[in-house]
Amino acid sequence: MYSFRRLEYQIILELSEYFPVIILCRVTGIPRSSFYNWKRSLFEPSKRARDFAGNVMLFMEYHKRYPSHGYRWLNAKIRLDTGIAHSDPYAYKCCRAAGIKSKTKHYRYKKPGNPYRLFPNLLIAGLPAYAPMQYIASDMTAFYFKGTYYELTLYMDLWNNEIVSHALSSRRGDRMTYINGLEGLIRNKDKETEWQTILHTDQGAVYASKKYNDILKLNHMAHSMSRAGTPTDNAAMEAINGWLKAELFTDFHVTGKASVEQEIEEYIKFFHEKRPAYALGYMTPKQYREAYREDSYSKKKRKPLKE
């Protein structure tokens, strides 16, 4: 109804060059005062309308920089960068007015496969992570850049979605990306905790190899595996792999001026420090870690001294 009435106002405005407004309003059944109020708001918009237009422009600017994301993430990113807070319905309204839609692929759910006999799925119970380095997920993703094939192995802490280790190679099927990434994970684990860490992977040949699992045993790490043909068992890593390639090539517009290794390093730094995550309440992994440390420090200060 509102859009139809607005259309009538526009028609009267266009025809007012040829016919008196009083006659046009009488024919359409619209009060002259309503038409003139609409005309005044059109050429002298209210503060609310001006603020809305400014916010629409802001969302368009951020969408241009990060086209792979939708209105919720853009809203969180604007709040993180500028401190301007909007509700999600208002952000949706702004993005709808600007015609903003995320430029990402949507993946279909796949039916779970059969369990793997070598290592059980230790995360299938859905137990939450309460501390760093409690549950680590790993996966390998591949991509082409300027005709060169690359394989990137990631190790991510499921507690705060932080990429704690990674390794890149331009050799197809390079087993050392898994081993090098695992060695980086072990170094970070030794700095963080002495407790056992659960490492969750798919059923890849390297993950199932004796050498790889011997390293895990020596470093007090338990191995957990997804069911065969069930990427949803490692959904966190599957999502990160998809976002990484979408953001790296859609948002960051990799040009090749810097090395691929440097581009990956810069993206991971952005991922840790400047990318809000829905799973963390739209905090960055760095913010989540800092909040955890502050809370732990406060609890230690409140702890009574033993007599």
Summary of the structure (lengths in Angstrom):
residues: 307
radius of gyration: 27.0
end to end distance: 74.9
largest distance: 94.5
contacts: 841
relative contact order: 0.10
helix: 53%
strand: 13%
